[in-house]
Amino acid sequence: MTDWKMLKIEPCDDYKTINEAFTKQVISINPERNPSDYRRLYVTYKEALREAARMIAVKDGKRAEDLDFNFNDDRYLDEFMIIIGNICSGELKNSHAVWKSVIDDSDYRTLQRTDSFITEFDSYMSNVSGLDDNIWKYLIEHFKVYGFAAQNKKLIANLQKYGGVKQDVFYGAEPVMAQVQRITMPEQRTVMPEQRTIIPEQCSKIPEQCSKIPEQCSKYLNNVQKYLNSVHQYLNSISRCRTVLIRTRRLQDICRNRMTVSYQINQQISSDSLNVSIHMTLQRIICQHGDICSTNLSICIF
């Protein structure tokens, strides 16, 4: 049941009367200094709006089962826009605590992701003037974090245009990450004592680990030396192979020269009609003595 006494008015179905009563009580409470009192007043304000909506529905002949609110009901959007209209039209326009209580209200979280809300809210905010820059920045931050990016992209751009916000800087009263840290801090505090016992144990192992560094470095240097020795052996084997290759090429050249000299000798012998035994002897000398034979043979011939 609604505590109408907190609003200091009698039960009614007049939204204007309820809005004026809420505004008057918020100013007297000062929500920045008394957040708990303001929270109770805000809940009462919402209950009063819903009870007024039920009174209007009864007057219109609606059934009792149709009077309960649900997250998919357009009445949530109507209620939200009534509250926003009340804030923007009075002295609560630049109260961050009031805006935060409405925008961050979990009852309207699902609603803020619907196309009907985006269209309605965008249309209304386009006509709002005199709003503080911090409020515009807070609204932009909220819809960037909580809304679906694809759906709220146009809304965010329009809010930046309406408020003249050119930089991508957000109001920092209590950003989302601060809320997350505030929620997780108690859990972290419970983990800290256990960590305090682990850290000294880990520190005590550092000298032992450091003492192993020279040994590990020595092993590493030994491995490097082995690798360098292997490289040196490989280079030596390449050098030997090169020497063998050069000698092989020289032998090939010698064989070619030998065949040429043999052919010349054969021609000379056949032309001079020397003895066949001399011919055979010269060939045998060539095969047995190589280069030396060539010199001696030239002497013999000439």
NUTIKOL-364847 format. One record per residue (C-alpha): residue number from 1; residue in three letters; x, y, z. Coordinates in nm, 4 decimals. Layout:
{NUM,"ALA",{X,Y,Z}}
...
END
This chain:
{1,"MET",{0.0000,0.0000,0.0000}}
{2,"THR",{0.1122,0.3534,-0.0740}}
{3,"ASP",{0.2219,0.5689,0.2195}}
{4,"TRP",{0.0406,0.8805,0.1072}}
{5,"LYS",{0.1329,1.0496,0.4349}}
{6,"MET",{0.4952,1.0613,0.3222}}
{7,"LEU",{0.3843,1.2667,0.0222}}
{8,"LYS",{0.1565,1.4662,0.2541}}
{9,"ILE",{-0.1428,1.4378,0.0210}}
{10,"GLU",{-0.4626,1.2338,0.0150}}
{11,"PRO",{-0.4934,0.9333,-0.2221}}
{12,"CYS",{-0.5809,1.0547,-0.5709}}
{13,"ASP",{-0.5530,0.9738,-0.9395}}
{14,"ASP",{-0.4154,1.3150,-1.0429}}
{15,"TYR",{-0.0574,1.2822,-1.1692}}
{16,"LYS",{0.0030,1.6558,-1.1461}}
{17,"THR",{-0.0838,1.6627,-0.7753}}
{18,"ILE",{0.1409,1.3624,-0.7069}}
{19,"ASN",{0.4297,1.5159,-0.9034}}
{20,"GLU",{0.4061,1.8463,-0.7189}}
{21,"ALA",{0.3973,1.6688,-0.3820}}
{22,"PHE",{0.7032,1.4607,-0.4715}}
{23,"THR",{0.9001,1.7655,-0.5907}}
{24,"LYS",{0.8170,1.9549,-0.2734}}
{25,"GLN",{0.9280,1.6704,-0.0475}}
{26,"VAL",{1.2512,1.6095,-0.2447}}
{27,"ILE",{1.3521,1.9736,-0.2010}}
{28,"SER",{1.2889,1.9532,0.1737}}
{29,"ILE",{1.4815,1.6249,0.2092}}
{30,"ASN",{1.7888,1.7155,-0.0055}}
{31,"PRO",{1.8663,1.3736,-0.1628}}
{32,"GLU",{2.2435,1.4333,-0.1830}}
{33,"ARG",{2.2623,1.4639,0.1958}}
{34,"ASN",{1.9923,1.2129,0.2885}}
{35,"PRO",{2.0003,0.9376,0.0254}}
{36,"SER",{1.8167,0.6786,0.2391}}
{37,"ASP",{1.5258,0.9144,0.3117}}
{38,"TYR",{1.5100,1.0096,-0.0527}}
{39,"ARG",{1.5074,0.6448,-0.1564}}
{40,"ARG",{1.2003,0.5751,0.0573}}
{41,"LEU",{1.0324,0.8854,-0.0829}}
{42,"TYR",{1.1088,0.7793,-0.4409}}
{43,"VAL",{0.9624,0.4297,-0.3852}}
{44,"THR",{0.6507,0.5862,-0.2349}}
{45,"TYR",{0.6270,0.8216,-0.5327}}
{46,"LYS",{0.6305,0.5280,-0.7782}}
{47,"GLU",{0.3693,0.3409,-0.5751}}
{48,"ALA",{0.1474,0.6498,-0.5770}}
{49,"LEU",{0.1749,0.6798,-0.9563}}
{50,"ARG",{0.0829,0.3125,-1.0016}}
{51,"GLU",{-0.2083,0.3361,-0.7631}}
{52,"ALA",{-0.3314,0.6406,-0.9519}}
{53,"ALA",{-0.3014,0.4427,-1.2776}}
{54,"ARG",{-0.5134,0.1635,-1.1267}}
{55,"MET",{-0.7756,0.4163,-1.0168}}
{56,"ILE",{-0.7911,0.5530,-1.3698}}
{57,"ALA",{-0.8141,0.1990,-1.5108}}
{58,"VAL",{-1.1028,0.1151,-1.2795}}
{59,"LYS",{-1.2843,0.4285,-1.3910}}
{60,"ASP",{-1.2324,0.3131,-1.7503}}
{61,"GLY",{-1.3918,-0.0237,-1.6701}}
{62,"LYS",{-1.0761,-0.2402,-1.6864}}
{63,"ARG",{-1.0667,-0.5863,-1.5269}}
{64,"ALA",{-0.8835,-0.6438,-1.1990}}
{65,"GLU",{-0.6280,-0.8812,-1.3616}}
{66,"ASP",{-0.5389,-0.6064,-1.6102}}
{67,"LEU",{-0.4430,-0.3634,-1.3342}}
{68,"ASP",{-0.1122,-0.5294,-1.2369}}
{69,"PHE",{0.2018,-0.3905,-1.3994}}
{70,"ASN",{0.4508,-0.6072,-1.5891}}
{71,"PHE",{0.7778,-0.5283,-1.7640}}
{72,"ASN",{0.6243,-0.5548,-2.1106}}
{73,"ASP",{0.3361,-0.3197,-2.0308}}
{74,"ASP",{0.3221,0.0217,-2.1961}}
{75,"ARG",{0.2207,0.1590,-1.8587}}
{76,"TYR",{0.5829,0.1268,-1.7490}}
{77,"LEU",{0.6798,0.3582,-2.0327}}
{78,"ASP",{0.3986,0.5988,-1.9411}}
{79,"GLU",{0.5073,0.5967,-1.5778}}
{80,"PHE",{0.8716,0.6547,-1.6693}}
{81,"MET",{0.7889,0.9467,-1.8972}}
{82,"ILE",{0.5649,1.1013,-1.6280}}
{83,"ILE",{0.8593,1.0955,-1.3860}}
{84,"ILE",{1.1020,1.2362,-1.6455}}
{85,"GLY",{0.8528,1.5077,-1.7351}}
{86,"ASN",{0.8185,1.6003,-1.3690}}
{87,"ILE",{1.1973,1.6181,-1.3258}}
{88,"CYS",{1.2591,1.8296,-1.6356}}
{89,"SER",{0.9782,2.0759,-1.5686}}
{90,"GLY",{1.0675,2.1769,-1.2131}}
{91,"GLU",{1.3429,2.2457,-0.9660}}
{92,"LEU",{1.4735,1.8879,-0.9817}}
{93,"LYS",{1.6081,1.9293,-1.3359}}
{94,"ASN",{1.9769,1.9422,-1.2397}}
{95,"SER",{1.9688,1.7085,-0.9387}}
{96,"HIS",{2.2009,1.4208,-1.0175}}
{97,"ALA",{2.0620,1.2061,-0.7335}}
{98,"VAL",{1.7093,1.2314,-0.8728}}
{99,"TRP",{1.8164,1.1508,-1.2299}}
{100,"LYS",{2.0241,0.8573,-1.1082}}
{101,"SER",{1.7397,0.7110,-0.9039}}
{102,"VAL",{1.5157,0.7053,-1.2114}}
{103,"ILE",{1.7605,0.6140,-1.4885}}
{104,"ASP",{1.9286,0.3380,-1.2845}}
{105,"ASP",{1.5991,0.2011,-1.1540}}
{106,"SER",{1.5937,-0.1758,-1.2153}}
{107,"ASP",{1.2183,-0.1572,-1.2889}}
{108,"TYR",{1.2983,0.0370,-1.6060}}
{109,"ARG",{1.6134,-0.1499,-1.7123}}
{110,"THR",{1.4340,-0.3840,-1.9527}}
{111,"LEU",{1.2155,-0.0998,-2.0747}}
{112,"GLN",{1.5206,0.1073,-2.1749}}
{113,"ARG",{1.6191,-0.1544,-2.4318}}
{114,"THR",{1.2942,-0.1376,-2.6281}}
{115,"ASP",{1.2429,0.0574,-2.9493}}
{116,"SER",{0.9336,0.2302,-2.8095}}
{117,"PHE",{1.1341,0.3676,-2.5163}}
{118,"ILE",{1.4209,0.4876,-2.7367}}
{119,"THR",{1.1807,0.6683,-2.9702}}
{120,"GLU",{0.9785,0.8266,-2.6882}}
{121,"PHE",{1.2755,0.9284,-2.4747}}
{122,"ASP",{1.4682,1.0663,-2.7740}}
{123,"SER",{1.1691,1.2729,-2.8834}}
{124,"TYR",{1.1189,1.4169,-2.5351}}
{125,"MET",{1.4848,1.5005,-2.4657}}
{126,"SER",{1.5124,1.6872,-2.7960}}
{127,"ASN",{1.2908,1.9603,-2.6435}}
{128,"VAL",{1.4644,1.9787,-2.3039}}
{129,"SER",{1.6672,2.2923,-2.2336}}
{130,"GLY",{1.8639,2.4252,-1.9369}}
{131,"LEU",{1.9969,2.0839,-1.8384}}
{132,"ASP",{2.3394,2.0774,-1.6780}}
{133,"ASP",{2.6287,1.9362,-1.8857}}
{134,"ASN",{2.7013,1.6727,-1.6207}}
{135,"ILE",{2.3475,1.5374,-1.6517}}
{136,"TRP",{2.3839,1.5023,-2.0303}}
{137,"LYS",{2.7165,1.3245,-1.9856}}
{138,"TYR",{2.5674,1.0940,-1.7237}}
{139,"LEU",{2.2799,0.9979,-1.9569}}
{140,"ILE",{2.5219,0.9258,-2.2424}}
{141,"GLU",{2.7379,0.7097,-2.0167}}
{142,"HIS",{2.4380,0.5166,-1.8916}}
{143,"PHE",{2.3008,0.4273,-2.2343}}
{144,"LYS",{2.6454,0.3373,-2.3657}}
{145,"VAL",{2.6946,0.0848,-2.0869}}
{146,"TYR",{2.3511,-0.0580,-2.0175}}
{147,"GLY",{2.1830,-0.0425,-2.3568}}
{148,"PHE",{2.2383,-0.2510,-2.6630}}
{149,"ALA",{2.4923,-0.0631,-2.8749}}
{150,"ALA",{2.3110,-0.1176,-3.2048}}
{151,"GLN",{1.9789,0.0037,-3.0659}}
{152,"ASN",{2.1108,0.2989,-2.8644}}
{153,"LYS",{2.3719,0.4248,-3.1103}}
{154,"LYS",{2.1349,0.6825,-3.2580}}
{155,"LEU",{2.0006,0.7803,-2.9143}}
{156,"ILE",{2.3513,0.8379,-2.7799}}
{157,"ALA",{2.4438,1.0502,-3.0821}}
{158,"ASN",{2.1271,1.2577,-3.0387}}
{159,"LEU",{2.1887,1.3077,-2.6667}}
{160,"GLN",{2.5366,1.4342,-2.7459}}
{161,"LYS",{2.3836,1.6751,-2.9974}}
{162,"TYR",{2.1062,1.7937,-2.7639}}
{163,"GLY",{2.3489,1.8546,-2.4777}}
{164,"GLY",{2.6316,1.9923,-2.6930}}
{165,"VAL",{2.8647,1.7188,-2.5688}}
{166,"LYS",{3.1538,1.7071,-2.8163}}
{167,"GLN",{3.4072,1.5067,-2.6183}}
{168,"ASP",{3.3713,1.1434,-2.5257}}
{169,"VAL",{3.4043,1.2199,-2.1526}}
{170,"PHE",{3.1508,1.0902,-1.9023}}
{171,"TYR",{3.0277,1.2158,-1.5722}}
{172,"GLY",{3.2260,1.0415,-1.3026}}
{173,"ALA",{3.0016,1.0507,-0.9934}}
{174,"GLU",{2.9917,0.6732,-0.9810}}
{175,"PRO",{3.0775,0.5042,-1.3096}}
{176,"VAL",{2.9901,0.1438,-1.3706}}
{177,"MET",{3.3400,0.0136,-1.2927}}
{178,"ALA",{3.3243,0.1887,-0.9535}}
{179,"GLN",{2.9997,0.0093,-0.8814}}
{180,"VAL",{3.1580,-0.3247,-0.9760}}
{181,"GLN",{3.4608,-0.2555,-0.7550}}
{182,"ARG",{3.2372,-0.1531,-0.4681}}
{183,"ILE",{3.0499,-0.4818,-0.4963}}
{184,"THR",{3.3608,-0.7017,-0.5277}}
{185,"MET",{3.5746,-0.5324,-0.2608}}
{186,"PRO",{3.4361,-0.7326,0.0376}}
{187,"GLU",{3.5263,-1.0553,-0.1396}}
{188,"GLN",{3.8751,-0.9238,-0.2087}}
{189,"ARG",{3.9171,-0.8292,0.1571}}
{190,"THR",{3.8487,-1.1893,0.2589}}
{191,"VAL",{4.1182,-1.3102,0.0201}}
{192,"MET",{4.3851,-1.0702,0.1482}}
{193,"PRO",{4.4693,-1.2575,0.4754}}
{194,"GLU",{4.5387,-1.5740,0.2803}}
{195,"GLN",{4.7603,-1.3801,0.0418}}
{196,"ARG",{4.9545,-1.2335,0.3346}}
{197,"THR",{5.0566,-1.5855,0.4374}}
{198,"ILE",{5.1530,-1.6852,0.0852}}
{199,"ILE",{5.3711,-1.3818,0.0049}}
{200,"PRO",{5.6377,-1.4421,0.2793}}
{201,"GLU",{5.6674,-1.8052,0.1720}}
{202,"GLN",{5.7218,-1.6988,-0.1861}}
{203,"CYS",{5.9775,-1.4372,-0.0792}}
{204,"SER",{6.1732,-1.6983,0.1182}}
{205,"LYS",{6.2210,-1.9005,-0.2008}}
{206,"ILE",{6.3819,-1.6119,-0.3886}}
{207,"PRO",{6.7427,-1.6597,-0.2518}}
{208,"GLU",{6.7296,-2.0300,-0.3365}}
{209,"GLN",{6.6109,-1.9518,-0.6857}}
{210,"CYS",{6.8791,-1.6860,-0.7282}}
{211,"SER",{7.1511,-1.9320,-0.6171}}
{212,"LYS",{7.0568,-2.1572,-0.9067}}
{213,"ILE",{7.1084,-1.8841,-1.1650}}
{214,"PRO",{7.4935,-1.9249,-1.1998}}
{215,"GLU",{7.4558,-2.3006,-1.2435}}
{216,"GLN",{7.1874,-2.2517,-1.5049}}
{217,"CYS",{7.4025,-1.9910,-1.6826}}
{218,"SER",{7.7000,-2.2300,-1.6797}}
{219,"LYS",{7.4893,-2.5046,-1.8360}}
{220,"TYR",{7.3680,-2.2598,-2.0933}}
{221,"LEU",{7.7270,-2.1536,-2.1802}}
{222,"ASN",{7.8348,-2.5179,-2.2093}}
{223,"ASN",{7.5518,-2.5825,-2.4503}}
{224,"VAL",{7.6538,-2.2769,-2.6500}}
{225,"GLN",{8.0175,-2.3986,-2.6618}}
{226,"LYS",{7.9057,-2.7412,-2.7823}}
{227,"TYR",{7.7016,-2.5778,-3.0505}}
{228,"LEU",{7.9981,-2.3641,-3.1621}}
{229,"ASN",{8.2224,-2.6721,-3.1749}}
{230,"SER",{7.9676,-2.8471,-3.3927}}
{231,"VAL",{7.9590,-2.5467,-3.6229}}
{232,"HIS",{8.3416,-2.5439,-3.6401}}
{233,"GLN",{8.3515,-2.9139,-3.7294}}
{234,"TYR",{8.0911,-2.8595,-3.9921}}
{235,"LEU",{8.2914,-2.5754,-4.1459}}
{236,"ASN",{8.6056,-2.7902,-4.1439}}
{237,"SER",{8.4259,-3.0714,-4.3206}}
{238,"ILE",{8.3067,-2.8226,-4.5811}}
{239,"SER",{8.6674,-2.7022,-4.6262}}
{240,"ARG",{8.7939,-3.0606,-4.6721}}
{241,"CYS",{8.5216,-3.1298,-4.9225}}
{242,"ARG",{8.6254,-2.8189,-5.1135}}
{243,"THR",{8.9890,-2.9355,-5.1184}}
{244,"VAL",{8.8872,-3.2774,-5.2482}}
{245,"LEU",{8.6724,-3.1145,-5.5120}}
{246,"ILE",{8.9624,-2.8962,-5.6298}}
{247,"ARG",{9.1941,-3.1975,-5.6470}}
{248,"THR",{8.9347,-3.3935,-5.8379}}
{249,"ARG",{8.9028,-3.1152,-6.0900}}
{250,"ARG",{9.2841,-3.1073,-6.1298}}
{251,"LEU",{9.2890,-3.4831,-6.1947}}
{252,"GLN",{9.0191,-3.4371,-6.4550}}
{253,"ASP",{9.2313,-3.1696,-6.6240}}
{254,"ILE",{9.5375,-3.4006,-6.6107}}
{255,"CYS",{9.3386,-3.6813,-6.7728}}
{256,"ARG",{9.2252,-3.4485,-7.0472}}
{257,"ASN",{9.5855,-3.3327,-7.1092}}
{258,"ARG",{9.7037,-3.6955,-7.1081}}
{259,"MET",{9.4564,-3.7936,-7.3740}}
{260,"THR",{9.5602,-3.4947,-7.5865}}
{261,"VAL",{9.9337,-3.5794,-7.5598}}
{262,"SER",{9.8637,-3.9450,-7.6362}}
{263,"TYR",{9.6765,-3.8485,-7.9483}}
{264,"GLN",{9.9584,-3.6181,-8.0616}}
{265,"ILE",{10.2168,-3.8885,-7.9979}}
{266,"ASN",{10.0119,-4.1405,-8.1938}}
{267,"GLN",{9.9951,-3.8999,-8.4860}}
{268,"GLN",{10.3694,-3.8291,-8.4716}}
{269,"ILE",{10.4604,-4.1969,-8.4467}}
{270,"SER",{10.2392,-4.2998,-8.7346}}
{271,"SER",{10.3774,-4.0215,-8.9503}}
{272,"ASP",{10.7422,-4.1127,-8.8818}}
{273,"SER",{10.6753,-4.4859,-8.9055}}
{274,"LEU",{10.8502,-4.5596,-8.5770}}
{275,"ASN",{10.8705,-4.8995,-8.4282}}
{276,"VAL",{10.5449,-5.0285,-8.2765}}
{277,"SER",{10.7255,-5.1310,-7.9586}}
{278,"ILE",{10.8378,-4.7683,-7.9031}}
{279,"HIS",{10.4792,-4.6565,-7.9503}}
{280,"MET",{10.3551,-4.8962,-7.6827}}
{281,"THR",{10.6366,-4.8016,-7.4478}}
{282,"LEU",{10.5509,-4.4307,-7.4706}}
{283,"GLN",{10.1879,-4.4968,-7.3942}}
{284,"ARG",{10.2788,-4.7033,-7.0891}}
{285,"ILE",{10.5078,-4.4278,-6.9637}}
{286,"ILE",{10.2278,-4.1746,-7.0015}}
{287,"CYS",{9.9840,-4.3864,-6.8008}}
{288,"GLN",{10.2353,-4.4526,-6.5197}}
{289,"HIS",{10.4030,-4.1131,-6.4700}}
{290,"GLY",{10.1465,-3.8440,-6.5371}}
{291,"ASP",{10.2735,-3.4865,-6.5603}}
{292,"ILE",{10.6416,-3.5796,-6.5286}}
{293,"CYS",{10.6000,-3.8144,-6.8195}}
{294,"SER",{10.4701,-3.5324,-7.0371}}
{295,"THR",{10.7884,-3.3306,-6.9903}}
{296,"ASN",{11.0187,-3.6270,-7.0512}}
{297,"LEU",{10.8119,-3.7281,-7.3472}}
{298,"SER",{10.8408,-3.3885,-7.5059}}
{299,"ILE",{11.2169,-3.4115,-7.4697}}
{300,"CYS",{11.2161,-3.7541,-7.6273}}
{301,"ILE",{11.0056,-3.6414,-7.9185}}
{302,"PHE",{11.1856,-3.3205,-7.9940}}
END
